[in-house]
Every structure is written in C-alpha cells, then in structure tokens.
Amino acid sequence: MSTEFLGADIWSDLTEQAKRFNGKSFVAVAYFGTGAARRLPLKKGSTLVVDASDKAVKSGQTNPAELIKLRNRGVRIFSMPNLHAKVFVFGEVAFVGSTNVSDNSAALYSEAAIRSGQTSVVSRAKQFVRTCAVNEIGPQKFESLLRAYKGRKKTGSGVKRGSSKIEPRFFIVRLTEGDEPLEDAAVIKDGVKISKDRMSSNKTHKETHYWDSAKENRYRSGDTVLPVYINSNRRVLSIEPPGEFLYSNIGSKKRYYYFEQLRRSDLSSSEFRKRMPLTLKKKIDRAGKVNQEDEMVIRRAFTK
C-alpha cells in the first residue's frame, strides 16, 4: 500500500480499519473523549496510550468511562502526561495525523492524516507507541479518574480563564543507599500501605520509597523521578526505572517519598549511560529537573 493524504471524513477510515482488523492494534492519541470507544473499537490485546492525567480528565478531554469500556474488552491502557501525538497502527497500516478520538473530532473539527502501508513507517510508528506505553492504568487509578471526571468544571474547556496550568515534572535524584531509620518504621509502614492503594498497576509496577531531611514535600501529583543510587564516594551503583510520585509523609527527622516504579530494572547503569547524549549524561551527574525532551529520551532507554 502506498502513502496517501486524507483530508476529509478521516473517521470513517479509522473506524472501519479498527473494526475490520482482528489483531492487536497500537495507538497513541492525546485525548480520548466521549464516544471514543465506539469510534475506535480496538480488539483484545491492543495497546492504547492516552493522556489520562488529572488535568486532561478534569478538563473533559479524556473520559475515563470510555477507556474502561476498552479495558473491559481486553485492551491495555497506558497514560502519558503531555502526550500530543496521534498515531494509529492496525496490522500493516499506520495513520498519523491531527485526530484525537472523540465525537467532537469527527463532527466539528477539520482534521488531516497520512495513511501509509510502507513497512518502515508502520514499524517505526508501532515502536513509537510501545515506547510511550510505560505507565499502565490499573483499577484503583481508574476509580480516582472517574471521580475527577464527574467533578470536572463544565464551563469552557474546564479550566478557569487566567489560571495557570500545573504541568507534571521530571526529576533526576541522586540517592545514597542506607538502612531505613528504625524509629520511623510505623510511619514507613503506613506510607507504603497508602501508596500501594494509589498505584495504578500492581502487575507491571512496584512501590518504592526513599527519604531525605526536607521539611516540605518537594513533589506533587504527576511528578516523576529517575533514582540514581550512589555510594559514599559518589560512585553510581545503579540507575532505576522512572517512578511516579504517589504520597509523602514525615517521621521523627526525615520525610519519606513513595513512588510507583516500573518493575523492569534489568538495564545496567553503564548501558543506560551509553543510550544518553552527552548533555544528558552531565544532567544525570548533577541531578535536578529535566525538560520534556530529555524525559522522553530517559523513558525510551527503559522500554527498548
């Protein structure tokens, strides 16, 4: 199949392709609104990545009820904050364009897309979706998303005019391994229980935590950290997969942070660093906040 431009009635092609293809599809699309499960009837085993952040759900751009419909059919659902891509792969055909999945996209907006059957394009599109499929949404997370959606503001886009958007952040943190303080055992136990209740998936992720001496909580919902463990001589011992912030509490002298972390951690520190450009290697050595572009490079290192 050749590559062609689609400039009208794109959703008739996308919906028909989704209905006709009986295998596992791969889709990364920013927003999944009302009517989306009907317009994109993915089959069991398919992978769907959307922006299901609290911001996207509270604004009504992503409807968790539509995601649950697909999840009940056996589709694996992942969330990626700030996702803006619209990539659809059905077998040997890929669509890349401007279309979010919603009734508004089909009825109100002028959309455009490229449809391609070129092997190299389809392969790279599928790999892109797989790279984005890191944070799987589990039952507990769906419950909180449903509550957020039901409580969303109904006027305009759901965000007050003039209000600032709070974007999730990505931090590199350098941690020195050590034993947990015995005097805070009860605090840590409570924190672990609360954070596990908030996890999106116990199958693909695990609870992890660390501590420091900060009085104030440095993270907020949606923030992610890359843990870099060092010894007393500041030599890197290991670099763990990114973890999303879940909860924080404070003990007698230390504050504790709890994260939902990808279980897969078989990537060695040396192999990880080989995959990083020089500028990012320097940031890892210094620690601190990184931009979205650097975040994507780091996440891809753990999904190759």
N, C-alpha and C positions, 0 to 999 in steps of 0.2 A: 504493500500500500504506500502510495506517495504521501507527501506532506501537503496539507491544504489549509487555507484560511477559512474560518467560519465567522460570519458577521451577522447572522440572523437566525433566530429560533434555535439557539445552541442547545437549549434544554431538551428539545425533542430528541436530539442526537445523544446527549449524555444519558438521559433516562432510558432510551431504547438500548443503548450499549450495556448499561448496568443490568437491565432485565434479561438481555439475551446471553450475556456471559455468565457461565455457571461455575467458573473457577474463583480463585482468591484475587480480589482486586486490591490495589494500593492507591490510597487517596490522601492527599494533604491539602486541606482547604481551610482558610482562615475562620470563616463563620458558618455555623450550621443552624439555621433559623427554623421558624415554623414551617411545616410542610416538607422539611428536608428529607425525612426518612422515606416519604412517598416518592420524591423526585430522584432520590439516589438509593434504590433498593439493593444494597450490597449483599452478597451471599456469605454464608458461614465461612469463617476462617479469614475473611478480608481484614485489611488493616486500614483504619481511619484515624488521621491526625487532624485535630482542630484546635482552635484557641478556645479552651474552656476555662480560662482564667476567671477569677471573680469579677473582674472588670467587664469582660465580654459577656458574661452571663447576666450580671446586674443591669447592663445596658440593653439586654434583649437580643443581642446579635447572635448569641449561641443559646439554643433552647435545649437544656439537658433532657427533657422528656423525649425529644426526637432522637437523641443519642441512645437513650435507654431502649427505644424500640429496636434499633440495630443491634445493640448489645444482646438483647433477648434472642436475636436471630443467630448469634454466634460470632458477631463482628467484634474484633478487638479495637477498643477506643483509647486513644492517647491524647494528651493535652500538651500543647506547646505555646506558652505565652508569647505574644508578639508575632506569631505566625502570620504571614501575609501572602504566602504562595497559594496557588490554585492549580493543583496537579492531580490528574486522574489517569490511572493506568488500569486498563481492562485487557488482560492477556497480552496480545501483541499490538495493542493500540494505546497511544497516550494522547491526552488532551492537556494543554497548558494554556491558560487564559486569565480572564478577569472575573470569572464567575464564582461567587460564594454560593452556598446551597440554601436557597430559601424561595418562598413564593414571590417575594419582592424582586429577587434577581430575575426570575422568569417572567414576571408580569410588568415590572416598572422600569427596569434598567436596560440600557443599550450595552450589551456585552459582546466580547470578541474572544476568539480562541484559535489555537493552532491544533489540528489533529494530525498525528504522524504515526506511521507504521514502520519507520526506519528502526532497525534493530538497535543501533547505538543510542538513539534518542529514547526509546522505550526503556532500555536497560538503565540509562542514567536517571531517568525520571523515577523508576522503581527504587533505585538506590537512594535517591533523594528522600523519598517517603520513609524508607527504612531508617535512614539517618535521623529523621525527625521523630521516629517512634521510640521515645525513651521513657516518658512518664505515663504509664498506663493508669487509667482511671478505674478505681475499684468501687465496690458497693457503698462504703462509708462516704467516699468523696461525692458520689452521685447524690446521696441524700442531702449533703450540705449545698450542692449546686442547685438542687430543686428548691430548697428553702430560699436561696439567694435569688433565684429567678422569680419565685412567687412574690418576693418582697421588693422587686425592682421598681424604680420610678417609671411611670407610664408616659411622662411628657417628653417630647422631643426624642433625642437619642438615648435618654435615660441618665444623662449626666448634666448637672446644673451648669448653665452658662457662666463662664468666668471661673469655674472650679478647675483646679489643676489636676491632671491625671497622674496617679501614682503608679509608676512602672515598676515591675519586679526587677531586682538587681542580681548580679552575679559577682561573687567574691572568691578570690583565692585566699585561703587561710593556711598559715604555717603553724603546725601543732607539734608540741613535744610530747612524746608518749610517756605515760606515767600511770601509777595506780590511782584508782578512784579514792577520794577522801572518805575515810570510814565514818566520820561524824555526819556526813550528808547522805548516808545510804538510804534513808527513808525518803528524802527529797528526790533522789535519783529514781527510786522505785516508782514513786508517784508520777514523775515526769515521763518515764518510759511507758507507763500504762496509758496516760493521756495521749501521748504522741502516737502510740500504736492504734488507738481508737480513731485517730485522724488520718491514718495512712490510706492512700488510695488503692494500694495493692500489696497484700502480704506475700503473694506468689513471686512477683518479679522484683520486689523491693524489700529492704530490711530497715529496722530502726537503728540509728546510730546517734551518738551524742558525744559532746566534749564540753570543756569548761574553761573559763578564764576569770579574771578578777574584776571585770567591769560591773559597775552597779546598775547601769541601764542596759536594757535589751538592745542589741545593735541591729537585729534583723526584724523584718516584717513579713507578713504572709506573701508567699510567692517568691521570696528571695531564695537564691541557690548558692551553695558554697562548693568549692573544689578543695578537699582536705589534702594538704601536703604534710606528711609526717616527717619530722627531723629528729636527730639525736642531740645530745648536749653540745656536740661540736658543730651543729647546724648542717650536718650532712643529711641529705634526703634519704629516708628509709623506704618510703612508699608514697605513691600518689593514688588516691582512691577515686572512684567514680563520683560525679557531682551528686549532692544531696539537697533536697528542697526543705526549707525551714518549716517545722511543724509547731514547735512550742518552746517556751523558755521559762525557767523558774530559778529561784535563788536560794542557796543554802547558807551555812554559817559564815563562809568567807568567799565563796565562789558562785558565779552564775553559770547555769547549765543550759545548753542548747541542744535541741533534739531535731533530727533530720530523717527524711525518708530517702534512702540511698539505693541506687541500683545494685542488685545483688552481684552482678558480674564485676569481678575485680581482678581478673587474671592478666591484666595489662601491666607489665613491669614498668618501673619508673624510667628506665633507660629507653624502652620502646616508646613510651608516651612522649618523652622529650624529643625523640627523633621525628615525631609527627608534628612538632611545633615549629613555626617560623622563629627566627632569631629574636625578633621583637617580643614575641610572646614568652619565650624562654626567660627573658630578662624580667618580665612581669611576674612570672612564677617564682623567681628567686626573691623578688621584693614583696610579693603578696599584695592584697588590696583589691579594689573594684576594677572590673574589666568591662569593655563595651560589648555590644551585642554581636558584632562581627567576631571578636575573639571568643566569645561564649560559644558560638556555633562551631568554631574550629576545635575547641576543647570537647564539646559534646560528641562530635563526629569521631574523635580519637577513640572513644569508648564504644562506638557502635560499628566500627569497621569489622 
